[in-house]
Amino acid sequence: MEPITVEPRSQYGMTPMGGSHHIPPGLEYLAQLDQVIIQQIISVCEVLSGCEAQNKYILKNSMGQEFLWAQEDNDFCSRQCCGNIRGFEMPFVDNNGAEVLRIARPLRCNSCCTPCCNQEMEIFSYGQLLGSMHQEWNFCMPMATNYTVKNASGDRVFKIVAPCCPCSCGSDVVFEVMDPQGMAKGSIRRTWKGCCTECFTDADNFCVTFDPSLDARYKALVLGAAFLIDFIYFERNE
């Protein structure tokens, strides 16, 4: 089944979400979940031609029921020339075709030698900023860098800790999600798909878990962070 295609939109403005207890429309279902499965759809054309296609994803609950679709929105040239550092917007639509989330990632150079090239991404709901994710500078261990997740007001709400060796060879790769006090609040797990799939495609599967008590907006931030991690670590840079 093909994901729902939505028309590209211009990048949203930075309008903070108001009300600490307000659940943005469309995120009510996410508020009930403690786990989301992200399944990237394998592009046959990409496998056969070698040309990078738009990444497409299905999001499922722990029972395997689909509730969101996501599709990368950018141009052909950026996908072929910029590899895994390419900029994009990615809308998330529900089963009724309504967009409930959008992530926006700018094109940034990929260098461990300077803090001005760190990767970042913003997450929106109905045009309003939910928060952002920022790569922390780590000159000594560029592949094991950590990430800061901020809310719409710019306050740090999570730290995502990368493993020392984020290589997937026969096992899952786990990124831990912690609050500013160091308490575990979830994880982003990239699951091993088998030798054949790993060799012939860069399609990835993730399992994102949350503390059930988290606000729906914070769950959306952790969910969005999984997509930046996918591009940084597991999207082939060809």
N, C-alpha and C positions, 0 to 999 in steps of 0.2 A: 504494500500500500504506500503510495507516494505521499510525502508530507504536504500540508497545505501551503500554498505559495501566497505570499503577501506582497503588495506593491512596496518598493523601497520608499523610505521617508527620509527627510532631512534629519540631521542629528538634533536630538532634543536639547532644550536649554537646561540650565542647572537650577531647578526649583526644588528646594528642600521639601520633604514630606512633613506634614505637621501632625501633632497628636501622637503621643507615645503609645496609645492603645488603639490607634486607628489601623485597620487592615485594609490595604489598597484593594479596590475591586479586582476580582480575578485571582487574588491570592488566598481566598478563604479556604480553598481545598488544600493548598500547600500548608496552611496552619495546622491541618490535621495529621500531617505525615511526619514520620521520623526517619524515612529513608526514601531516596529517589534513585532509580536506575536510569543512567544515560546511555543510550545505545546509538552509536553513529552508524548511519546507513552506508553500506559499501556501494561505491559508484563503479558500475561495470565499465563505463566509458573511461573513467580515470585509470582503472587497472589495465585496460587494453591499449589506451593511447599514451599513457604516461603524463598527460596534461592534468594539472591540478584543477579539480572541480570544486564547486561550492560545497562546503561541508553541510551535511544535513543530519539531524538528530531526532530521535524519539525519546521522550521522557515518560517513565512508567513508575507506578507505585510498587511496593514490595510484592504485590500479588500479580504483577505483570500487566496491569491495566494501563493503557496509554491515556495520558491526560494533557500532554503538551507536545508540540512540534517546534523545532527550531531550524532555521536555515541561514547560513552565512550570506551576507549581502555586500558585495563589492564587485570590482570589475575584473575582467579576464587578465589584463596585463599585470595587475598587482598580485594576483594569485600565482602567475608563472614566474614573475621576476623578483618578488619580495619574499617568497617562501613563508616560513613560519613567523616572521616579524610583520607580516602584512596587516594593514588596518582593515577594519570591517565593522559593520553593524549587524546584529543578529536579533531578529524579532522572534518571540515565543508566542505561539497562538494555541488556543485551546481547541477542543473538539468541535466547537461551534464556529471556528474561524476568527474569533476575537483575539486581538493581541493583548497580552497581559503583562509581558516583560520585554525589555530590549536591552541588550548590552552593546556598548560602543567602545571599540579599541582603536586608538590612533596608531599610525605607522611610527615605530620607534626603532632606531638602530639597536643592534644587539652587541653590546660590548661590556666586558667585565672590568675594563680599565678606567671607566669614568662613571660617576653616579648620575650623570645627566642622560644616560641612555637606558635607564631602568624602564621596564615594561609596566604599563598601567591600563586600567579598564574602568569604565563607569557602568552602572546598572540603573535602569529606569523602569518605572511603572506608570503607564498612562501619561508619559511626558514629564513626570516628576522624578527627580533624582532620589534613589534609595541609598546609594553609597558608591564606594569605589574600592579598587584593589591596587596596591602598589608594591612593586618588587623592591626589596631592600638591597642595598649595595653590599656585596661581599667579594672583595678582590681575591681573597685567598681560596674561596670555594665557590666559584661562579655557578656551578651546576647544583649546589646544595643551598642556594639562597633561600631566605624566608620571605614571607609576604605579609603586608599589613592591610587589613580590611577596615575601612572607615565608613561611618554612617553619613547621612546627608549633611550633617553639621561639621564634618571633618574630624569627629572624635574617633579614636581608635577603638574598635569593638572586638576584633579578632586578630590573632597572629596565626598564620598558616606555616607550619614547620615542614620543610622538605626533607626527605631522607638524604643521608650522606652520599649515597650512590643511587640516583633515581633511574637506574637502568632496569628494564623489564626483560628478564631472560629466564622464563620458566616459572615466574612467581609474580604476585601482585605487587604494586608499588603504592605505598600509603603516605598521604600527606595529612598530618594531624592538625586539627583546628582547635585553638585554645583562646580563652578570653584573656584580657590584660593581666589578670592575676595568675595565669598559668594553669587554669582549670580546663580540662578537656571538655569541648562543646560539640565535637563531631569529628568526622574524617572524610577525606576524599580519596577513594581507592580506585586506582586504575587496574582493571582485571586483565589477567593473562588470557589470551584468546586461542592459543595454540600456535605451533610453529608455522603451519602453512599460511594462516591468516596474517600472522605477524610479518612474514617475509614478503607477501605479495600485496599488502594494503596497509595504509596508515590509519584505517578506521579503528577507533578506540571505544571501549566500554568503561563506564565509571559507575561506582556505587557511592552515593553521597549520603552520609548519615548525619542526623542532627540530634542534639539534646531536645526531647519533646517539648520542653518548656520555652524554647526560643520563640521570639516574636516572628511572625510570618515574613516580615521584611528582612530580618537577619537570616532566616533560612534562604530567602531569595539571594542574598549576598553570597552565602556559602555556595549555593548552587551555581551562581554566575562565575565564581572563582574557579570552579572546575573546568570551565571552558578556556580560560586564560592558561591554566596549567596544561591543558591538553595541547594547545598551540605551542607553548614554550618548550615542553619536554618531548612530546610524542608526535607532533606533526613533522613530517620529513622536510628538511630544509634543503631542497634540491634546486 
